[in-house]
Amino acid sequence: LLNLNLSQFEICKTALDIEHKFNPLTGYQDSYGCGLGGLKRLFFYEDKVISKPITSKIFNNINLYLLNTNSIRSSNKILSSVNFKKVSGLLKSVENMESAINNKADIYGILNSAWHDKKKTSKSITSKEVDAIEKRLEADKRVKAFKLCGAGGGGYFLVLTEEKIRDSDFLDIKIDSYGVSVSEI
């Protein structure tokens, strides 16, 4: 799409429109969060999306990894089971992250708390497989924070460490002004 003379926002909107054909319950944050580079706070309005860049050097010393749960699930089914009255606490986590962006301990606490809050929104968010990985992450002293990405029920855990992890189960994440890239370790 970059050769079609579209802005990054237009590319994100196109990606979201395509994704909605397969899963109309998909949210906006993944398409825009990955498609627009850098660390940012996204604001979603009916007719537009605003990206507010956030500057923080603490992420220069934090390693971000993805850990595959190897669980296949239907995000549409999970999203349709979410109790949206319980989701508002997760939105508060976003505000808390922005205000604590320069404090590692607070960032870790907010992410871990958001994961626990997310599990309360639907019984489908977690599973035996997800619970087993969560226990593994909790027991690993290198892991400072983690949260399951996406709808839940499987997919990938976002894992934050201060040490490098040399484990082929993990994928290394890099965020720059062009977007997000993921590579095998």
C-alpha positions as CSV (number, residue, x, y, z in Angstrom):
1,L,0.0,0.0,0.0
2,L,2.9,2.4,0.4
3,N,3.2,2.7,-3.4
4,L,-0.4,3.9,-3.6
5,N,0.4,7.3,-2.3
6,L,-1.6,6.8,0.9
7,S,-0.8,8.3,4.3
8,Q,0.1,5.9,7.2
9,F,-3.4,6.7,8.6
10,E,-5.1,5.8,5.3
11,I,-3.1,2.5,5.2
12,C,-4.2,1.7,8.8
13,K,-7.8,2.5,8.0
14,T,-7.6,0.2,4.9
15,A,-6.1,-2.6,6.9
16,L,-8.9,-2.2,9.5
17,D,-11.6,-2.2,6.9
18,I,-10.2,-5.4,5.4
19,E,-9.9,-7.0,8.9
20,H,-13.5,-6.0,9.7
21,K,-14.7,-8.1,6.7
22,F,-13.4,-11.2,8.5
23,N,-14.1,-10.1,12.1
24,P,-16.4,-7.1,12.6
25,L,-15.7,-7.1,16.3
26,T,-12.0,-6.3,15.9
27,G,-10.9,-3.1,17.6
28,Y,-8.9,-0.2,16.1
29,Q,-5.8,-0.3,18.4
30,D,-4.0,-3.2,16.6
31,S,-4.2,-1.7,13.1
32,Y,-3.3,1.8,14.1
33,G,-0.9,0.8,17.0
34,C,1.3,-1.3,14.7
35,G,0.9,0.7,11.5
36,L,1.8,4.1,13.0
37,G,5.4,4.2,14.2
38,G,6.8,4.9,17.6
39,L,5.5,4.9,21.1
40,K,2.2,6.7,21.2
41,R,-1.2,7.3,22.8
42,L,-4.1,6.8,20.3
43,F,-7.4,8.6,20.6
44,F,-10.3,7.2,18.6
45,Y,-13.2,9.3,17.4
46,E,-16.1,8.5,15.1
47,D,-14.5,10.3,12.1
48,K,-10.8,10.3,12.9
49,V,-7.9,8.8,14.9
50,I,-5.3,11.0,16.6
51,S,-1.8,9.7,17.4
52,K,0.0,11.6,20.2
53,P,3.7,10.7,20.3
54,I,5.1,9.8,23.7
55,T,8.8,10.2,24.5
56,S,10.4,8.0,27.1
57,K,13.9,6.7,27.4
58,I,13.0,3.9,29.8
59,F,12.2,1.6,26.9
60,N,15.8,1.9,25.8
61,N,16.6,-0.4,28.7
62,I,13.5,-2.7,28.5
63,N,13.4,-5.7,26.2
64,L,10.0,-6.4,24.6
65,Y,9.2,-10.0,23.5
66,L,6.3,-11.9,22.1
67,L,5.7,-15.4,23.4
68,N,3.3,-17.6,21.2
69,T,0.7,-19.5,23.2
70,N,0.3,-21.9,20.3
71,S,-3.4,-21.7,21.0
72,I,-5.8,-21.3,18.1
73,R,-9.0,-19.5,18.9
74,S,-11.8,-17.5,17.4
75,S,-11.3,-13.9,18.4
76,N,-14.8,-13.1,17.2
77,K,-16.3,-15.6,19.6
78,I,-14.2,-14.3,22.5
79,L,-14.9,-10.6,21.7
80,S,-18.6,-11.4,21.6
81,S,-18.4,-12.8,25.2
82,V,-16.7,-9.7,26.7
83,N,-18.5,-7.9,29.5
84,F,-17.9,-4.3,28.3
85,K,-18.9,-2.9,31.7
86,K,-15.6,-4.5,33.0
87,V,-13.5,-3.1,30.1
88,S,-13.6,0.5,31.4
89,G,-10.9,-0.4,33.9
90,L,-8.6,-1.4,31.0
91,L,-9.1,2.0,29.5
92,K,-8.0,3.6,32.8
93,S,-4.8,1.5,32.4
94,V,-4.0,3.4,29.2
95,E,-4.2,6.7,31.0
96,N,-2.1,5.4,33.9
97,M,0.5,4.2,31.4
98,E,0.8,7.6,29.8
99,S,1.2,9.4,33.1
100,A,3.7,6.8,34.4
101,I,5.7,6.5,31.2
102,N,9.0,7.4,32.7
103,N,8.8,5.0,35.7
104,K,9.7,1.4,35.0
105,A,8.2,0.0,38.2
106,D,4.9,1.7,37.5
107,I,4.8,0.5,33.9
108,Y,5.4,-3.1,35.1
109,G,2.7,-2.8,37.7
110,I,0.2,-1.2,35.3
111,L,0.7,-3.9,32.6
112,N,0.5,-6.8,35.1
113,S,-2.7,-5.2,36.6
114,A,-4.2,-4.7,33.2
115,W,-3.7,-8.4,32.4
116,H,-5.5,-9.4,35.6
117,D,-8.3,-6.9,34.8
118,K,-8.5,-8.3,31.2
119,K,-9.1,-11.8,32.5
120,K,-12.1,-10.5,34.4
121,T,-13.9,-9.3,31.2
122,S,-14.7,-12.8,29.9
123,K,-14.2,-16.4,30.9
124,S,-12.9,-17.0,27.4
125,I,-9.8,-14.7,27.8
126,T,-7.8,-17.5,29.4
127,S,-7.4,-21.2,29.0
128,K,-5.4,-24.1,30.5
129,E,-2.7,-23.4,28.0
130,V,-2.7,-19.7,28.7
131,D,-2.7,-20.3,32.4
132,A,0.3,-22.7,32.1
133,I,2.3,-20.0,30.2
134,E,1.3,-17.4,32.7
135,K,2.6,-19.5,35.6
136,R,5.9,-20.0,33.6
137,L,6.2,-16.2,33.2
138,E,5.4,-15.5,36.8
139,A,8.1,-18.0,37.9
140,D,10.8,-16.4,35.6
141,K,12.6,-13.8,37.7
142,R,13.8,-12.1,34.5
143,V,10.2,-11.2,33.5
144,K,9.1,-7.9,34.9
145,A,5.7,-7.7,33.3
146,F,3.5,-9.5,30.8
147,K,0.0,-9.3,29.2
148,L,-1.8,-11.3,26.7
149,C,-2.3,-9.4,23.4
150,G,-5.4,-9.2,21.3
151,A,-8.8,-10.7,22.2
152,G,-7.4,-13.4,24.5
153,G,-7.8,-17.1,24.6
154,G,-4.5,-17.5,22.8
155,G,-2.2,-15.6,20.5
156,Y,0.8,-13.9,22.1
157,F,2.0,-12.7,25.4
158,L,3.8,-9.4,25.5
159,V,6.7,-9.9,27.9
160,L,8.9,-7.1,29.3
161,T,12.4,-7.9,30.8
162,E,15.5,-5.9,31.7
163,E,17.7,-8.8,30.7
164,K,18.1,-10.3,27.2
165,I,16.3,-13.6,26.7
166,R,18.0,-16.1,24.4
167,D,15.0,-18.5,24.1
168,S,13.8,-19.6,20.7
169,D,10.2,-19.5,22.1
170,F,10.4,-15.7,22.2
171,L,10.2,-13.3,19.4
172,D,12.1,-10.0,19.7
173,I,10.1,-6.7,19.2
174,K,11.5,-3.5,18.0
175,I,9.5,-0.2,17.8
176,D,10.8,2.7,15.8
177,S,9.4,5.6,13.9
178,Y,8.4,3.3,11.0
179,G,6.3,1.0,13.1
180,V,6.7,-2.4,14.9
181,S,9.0,-5.2,13.7
182,V,9.3,-8.7,15.1
183,S,12.1,-11.1,14.6
184,E,13.0,-14.6,15.8
185,I,15.7,-14.9,18.5
